[in-house]
Amino acid sequence: MTKPIPASTTTTTTTTTAPPDILRCAYMDIVVTDLAKSREFYVDVLGLVVTEENDTEIYLRSFEEFIHHNLVLRQGPVAAVAAMAFRVRSPEDVDLAEAWYQQLGCRTERRTEGFVTGIGDSVRVEDPLGFPYEFFYSTTHVERLAWRYDLQGPGALVRLDHFNQVTPDVGRGRKYLEDLGFRVTEDIQDSDGVTYAAWMRRKDTVHDTALTGGNGPRMHHIAFSTHEKHNIIYICDKLGALRKSDLIERGPGRHGVSNAFYLYLRDPDGHRVEIYTQDYYTGDPDNPVVTWDVHDNQRRDWWGNPVVPSWYTDASLVLDLDGNPQPVIERTESSEMAVTVGADGFSYTRQDDELTGFKLGTTL
């Protein structure tokens, strides 16, 4: 189902309220259709830590986390994303988030008791792109298990790293997120200036979220970090031993964008999970933006592995504040798949003759 972009969600509105000071991506609230199967995937296979659970919800965290959770699994009729949550610097920043989005004409909902267990005063919004964002400061602290090597397996997921969102207008989304205080670290463009993807950060890594061009709003993936790439290889070996290697959609491999070593999995509902490690520091104020040519197939895989078509086409629905799936808007500009999927079989089909297909030090 498609719909036009409502005029009230454009990002040209002038705001007088400062945006909230966002620290990092903090957790995702997702709906799953079989809680037992999802628990097996996220806990028994991937090893995420159960903070608490009941008959309808499971709260999970990574080993280095001290806030209540990084992932909520919620039983429901339709697999989708209920919230992409960011932690802000202070309680006052929750007020700023509410006021900032209200000035944009976005729908907001505030709950002083929080929307989920372990999170206090928070605001959820239907953002200008149609995504369900949440902003919070107050949270229950739990034990940080970084030193509990007796509990960590060789594939331990140590941090929540980022989200990735699919939107039909990456340029518009990029401007909105920059207004919100995100900084661009890398992007993919063509010679006509069409932007196919952009990586945006608040913490000092490559990204807290990314925008991928396609039919949306949809959630492309959630990503957890390991310490080293051998941890990712172990996860692949474990999946093979369990005869579950069909859960691997793509990888393992090395991205050009972000320079990270990666693996993409699909959970029982098809939600995509990336296991991610070894990107780079971006915290200096003059950190250069890296721009990749969309025709350079090293942007997605530095070596060896063609990008499977499902990685471009498949993504999870997102919910509005009433819990209903948001209608999906079709992308009118060419998608990255349409432009490059034939070149993603690794024949090094960049359009220029330079040694690399990206440019360092781009000024935005």
Legacy VTK file of the C-alpha trace (Angstrom):
# vtk DataFile Version 3.0
C-alpha trace
ASCII
DATASET POLYDATA
POINTS 364 float
0.000 0.000 0.000
1.316 3.460 -0.861
0.391 6.949 0.172
1.579 10.497 -0.583
3.855 12.201 1.920
1.636 14.428 4.113
2.424 18.128 3.944
2.530 18.302 7.743
5.587 16.026 7.835
7.872 18.098 5.634
11.123 19.244 7.223
10.930 22.864 6.096
9.159 23.987 9.281
11.215 26.529 11.223
11.709 25.455 14.827
12.496 27.834 17.677
13.061 25.063 20.220
16.507 23.458 20.249
16.567 19.747 19.411
17.295 17.271 22.202
20.896 16.299 22.939
20.926 12.666 21.831
23.618 10.403 23.272
23.189 7.173 21.312
20.814 4.569 19.956
19.654 2.634 23.015
17.047 -0.005 22.246
14.531 -1.276 19.721
11.009 -2.437 20.570
9.904 -5.071 18.062
6.779 -7.156 17.644
7.256 -10.879 16.961
4.601 -13.446 16.152
6.068 -16.387 18.104
7.801 -15.351 21.311
9.240 -18.814 22.009
10.885 -19.066 18.577
12.233 -15.525 18.893
13.654 -16.312 22.336
15.453 -19.325 20.899
17.019 -17.157 18.186
18.057 -14.156 20.284
18.956 -15.945 23.541
19.896 -19.548 22.762
21.608 -18.849 19.430
22.899 -15.268 19.675
23.415 -15.245 23.436
21.770 -11.951 24.385
21.178 -11.592 28.143
17.641 -11.818 29.509
17.025 -8.932 31.911
13.452 -10.039 32.583
10.566 -11.715 30.791
6.918 -12.645 31.053
4.333 -14.394 28.892
4.172 -11.570 26.328
7.521 -9.706 26.529
11.239 -10.450 26.770
13.786 -7.750 27.662
17.306 -8.405 26.345
20.653 -6.657 26.641
24.234 -7.001 25.437
27.100 -7.874 27.792
28.522 -4.362 28.215
25.160 -2.638 28.688
24.116 -1.129 32.023
20.669 0.203 31.096
17.736 -2.175 31.391
17.696 -3.484 27.822
18.739 -3.031 24.205
15.933 -5.064 22.661
12.305 -5.716 23.554
10.560 -8.723 22.003
6.795 -8.291 22.217
4.237 -10.914 21.193
1.804 -9.588 18.581
-0.158 -10.422 15.447
2.070 -8.639 12.889
5.871 -8.623 12.891
6.945 -4.961 12.977
8.938 -2.320 14.827
7.118 -0.397 17.565
9.952 1.989 18.489
13.546 2.927 17.723
14.724 4.463 20.994
17.490 6.964 21.663
18.839 8.001 25.047
19.196 11.747 25.661
21.596 13.580 27.969
19.156 14.814 30.621
15.503 14.696 31.697
15.078 18.177 30.204
16.016 16.794 26.795
12.852 14.672 26.827
10.928 17.960 27.092
12.966 19.362 24.198
12.257 16.287 22.055
8.520 16.597 22.638
8.482 20.329 21.835
10.786 19.993 18.807
8.624 17.368 17.109
5.410 19.170 17.961
6.786 22.240 16.149
7.371 20.012 13.121
3.700 19.038 13.223
4.473 15.439 14.196
2.248 13.343 16.400
3.736 12.744 19.872
2.796 10.736 22.960
4.365 11.250 26.409
4.331 8.723 29.244
6.005 9.644 32.535
5.956 5.976 33.551
7.511 4.906 30.248
6.200 2.757 27.423
8.100 -0.386 28.473
9.516 -1.888 31.652
12.822 -0.373 32.755
12.364 2.975 30.991
10.930 6.037 32.739
9.624 9.348 31.413
9.777 9.202 27.632
8.186 10.534 24.494
7.360 8.601 21.326
6.831 10.355 18.017
5.794 9.581 14.467
8.723 11.361 12.897
8.708 13.259 9.562
9.664 10.065 7.711
6.964 7.966 9.401
9.256 6.137 11.835
8.370 5.547 15.499
11.155 7.244 17.459
11.424 7.323 21.247
13.512 9.618 23.449
14.222 8.925 27.131
16.724 9.590 29.897
15.395 7.773 32.972
16.162 4.047 33.039
16.730 1.199 35.464
20.402 0.295 35.844
21.361 -3.378 35.717
24.621 -5.262 36.150
27.167 -4.615 33.426
28.483 -8.049 32.523
31.667 -6.966 30.735
33.801 -8.800 33.313
31.631 -11.925 33.466
33.707 -14.031 31.108
32.175 -17.083 32.738
28.888 -16.071 31.094
30.188 -14.807 27.761
30.523 -17.253 24.919
32.979 -16.908 22.015
30.300 -15.104 19.976
29.335 -12.608 22.703
27.351 -9.562 21.560
28.830 -6.727 23.595
27.039 -3.556 22.437
24.068 -2.278 20.508
25.692 -0.420 17.630
23.078 1.017 15.258
19.771 0.939 13.440
19.236 1.094 9.678
16.072 2.629 8.183
14.596 2.345 4.684
13.055 5.562 3.338
11.995 6.651 -0.165
13.727 10.055 0.133
17.198 9.775 1.663
18.055 13.415 0.946
15.015 14.643 2.839
15.704 12.248 5.687
19.334 13.306 5.860
18.366 16.976 6.210
15.851 16.153 8.957
18.362 14.079 10.953
21.048 16.743 10.573
18.561 19.284 11.966
18.039 16.868 14.860
21.782 16.952 15.559
23.081 13.882 13.726
26.283 14.157 11.690
26.934 12.387 8.392
29.988 10.120 8.300
29.549 8.378 4.925
27.115 8.391 2.015
26.533 6.831 -1.398
25.785 9.068 -4.393
25.823 8.997 -8.172
27.187 11.573 -10.604
23.798 13.305 -10.706
23.864 13.922 -6.971
21.184 11.331 -6.127
21.798 10.038 -2.589
21.163 6.325 -2.148
22.209 5.964 1.498
23.646 7.995 4.367
25.251 7.001 7.667
24.447 9.288 10.625
25.984 9.337 14.089
25.670 10.809 17.589
28.186 8.642 19.445
31.750 8.641 18.085
31.375 5.712 15.685
30.287 5.514 12.042
26.580 5.562 12.861
23.742 5.307 15.310
21.335 5.029 12.418
21.563 4.921 8.647
19.165 5.775 5.861
18.877 3.352 2.954
16.883 4.353 -0.132
13.849 2.209 -0.869
10.150 1.772 -0.216
9.433 2.887 3.332
9.219 3.687 6.139
10.606 0.274 7.049
13.324 -0.993 9.373
16.228 -2.564 7.490
18.153 -3.944 10.467
19.329 -3.638 14.032
23.054 -4.198 14.644
24.983 -5.567 17.614
28.767 -5.412 17.973
31.269 -8.099 18.867
34.846 -7.408 19.954
36.571 -9.109 17.023
35.789 -10.695 13.690
36.586 -14.180 15.008
33.492 -13.803 17.230
31.414 -13.480 14.067
33.058 -16.523 12.510
32.129 -18.466 15.644
28.472 -17.468 15.232
28.568 -18.856 11.689
30.122 -22.103 12.939
27.513 -22.360 15.694
24.688 -21.873 13.209
26.188 -24.606 11.037
26.467 -26.989 13.979
22.827 -26.322 14.866
21.819 -26.819 11.202
20.519 -23.264 11.168
22.897 -21.755 8.620
19.877 -20.905 6.461
19.371 -17.994 8.901
22.445 -16.380 7.326
21.296 -13.959 4.634
24.599 -12.328 3.749
28.231 -12.558 4.745
30.433 -12.844 6.595
32.380 -10.127 4.858
33.973 -6.698 5.042
32.019 -3.554 4.206
33.633 -0.732 2.254
31.263 1.712 3.914
32.160 1.784 7.634
35.110 -0.599 7.083
33.315 -3.039 9.404
33.339 -6.827 9.361
29.738 -8.053 9.253
27.185 -10.847 9.170
23.455 -10.480 8.383
20.899 -12.882 9.869
17.119 -13.139 9.665
15.124 -13.940 12.796
12.052 -16.242 12.712
9.833 -13.326 11.603
12.300 -12.075 9.006
13.564 -9.127 11.083
17.145 -8.531 9.971
19.976 -8.517 12.521
23.518 -7.466 11.695
26.505 -8.666 13.733
29.128 -5.960 13.353
32.690 -5.146 14.416
35.787 -3.032 13.702
34.492 0.272 12.369
36.379 3.487 13.192
36.428 6.616 15.393
34.543 9.671 14.091
34.473 12.055 17.077
36.597 14.969 15.877
34.590 18.034 14.775
36.328 18.027 11.379
35.937 14.308 10.778
35.841 14.002 6.950
32.763 12.640 5.236
33.410 9.651 2.967
31.357 9.659 -0.261
31.112 6.463 -2.303
30.166 6.155 -5.977
27.009 4.043 -6.234
28.627 2.125 -9.118
31.595 1.052 -6.996
30.704 -2.411 -5.772
33.302 -2.222 -3.003
31.021 0.172 -1.145
28.859 -2.707 0.164
31.408 -5.528 0.075
35.126 -4.825 0.146
35.819 -8.321 -1.146
34.262 -11.511 -2.249
30.511 -11.548 -1.754
27.801 -10.256 -4.097
24.928 -8.485 -2.361
21.884 -10.750 -2.380
18.727 -9.103 -3.814
16.714 -9.681 -0.620
19.096 -7.367 1.244
17.866 -4.509 -0.972
14.191 -5.454 -1.124
13.210 -6.938 2.255
12.653 -4.924 5.438
10.364 -4.832 8.476
7.186 -2.791 8.770
7.053 -0.016 11.367
4.067 0.899 13.541
2.327 4.183 14.229
1.574 5.272 17.795
-1.694 3.312 17.738
0.162 0.103 16.913
-0.944 -0.038 13.273
1.533 -0.682 10.425
2.526 2.495 8.613
1.648 2.500 4.895
4.720 2.031 2.711
5.584 4.835 0.270
7.270 3.837 -2.987
10.641 5.333 -3.833
10.384 7.337 -7.056
14.125 7.745 -7.683
16.151 4.762 -8.824
16.974 2.392 -6.003
20.477 1.203 -5.338
19.419 -2.293 -6.355
18.059 -1.085 -9.687
21.279 0.774 -10.415
23.835 -1.735 -9.197
22.550 -5.230 -8.512
23.961 -6.515 -11.788
27.324 -5.089 -10.806
27.308 -6.565 -7.328
28.742 -9.862 -8.524
32.259 -8.542 -8.104
33.717 -7.581 -11.416
34.931 -4.238 -9.996
32.595 -2.228 -12.198
33.280 1.274 -10.905
32.738 3.978 -13.496
35.958 5.901 -12.878
39.593 4.918 -13.331
40.722 5.992 -9.891
42.276 3.523 -7.481
39.300 3.883 -5.147
35.686 4.677 -5.862
35.187 7.020 -2.895
36.277 10.523 -1.984
37.712 11.584 1.345
37.196 14.945 2.963
33.916 15.914 1.347
32.474 19.090 2.837
28.738 19.139 3.295
LINES 1 365
364 0 1 2 3 4 5 6 7 8 9 10 11 12 13 14 15 16 17 18 19 20 21 22 23 24 25 26 27 28 29 30 31 32 33 34 35 36 37 38 39 40 41 42 43 44 45 46 47 48 49 50 51 52 53 54 55 56 57 58 59 60 61 62 63 64 65 66 67 68 69 70 71 72 73 74 75 76 77 78 79 80 81 82 83 84 85 86 87 88 89 90 91 92 93 94 95 96 97 98 99 100 101 102 103 104 105 106 107 108 109 110 111 112 113 114 115 116 117 118 119 120 121 122 123 124 125 126 127 128 129 130 131 132 133 134 135 136 137 138 139 140 141 142 143 144 145 146 147 148 149 150 151 152 153 154 155 156 157 158 159 160 161 162 163 164 165 166 167 168 169 170 171 172 173 174 175 176 177 178 179 180 181 182 183 184 185 186 187 188 189 190 191 192 193 194 195 196 197 198 199 200 201 202 203 204 205 206 207 208 209 210 211 212 213 214 215 216 217 218 219 220 221 222 223 224 225 226 227 228 229 230 231 232 233 234 235 236 237 238 239 240 241 242 243 244 245 246 247 248 249 250 251 252 253 254 255 256 257 258 259 260 261 262 263 264 265 266 267 268 269 270 271 272 273 274 275 276 277 278 279 280 281 282 283 284 285 286 287 288 289 290 291 292 293 294 295 296 297 298 299 300 301 302 303 304 305 306 307 308 309 310 311 312 313 314 315 316 317 318 319 320 321 322 323 324 325 326 327 328 329 330 331 332 333 334 335 336 337 338 339 340 341 342 343 344 345 346 347 348 349 350 351 352 353 354 355 356 357 358 359 360 361 362 363
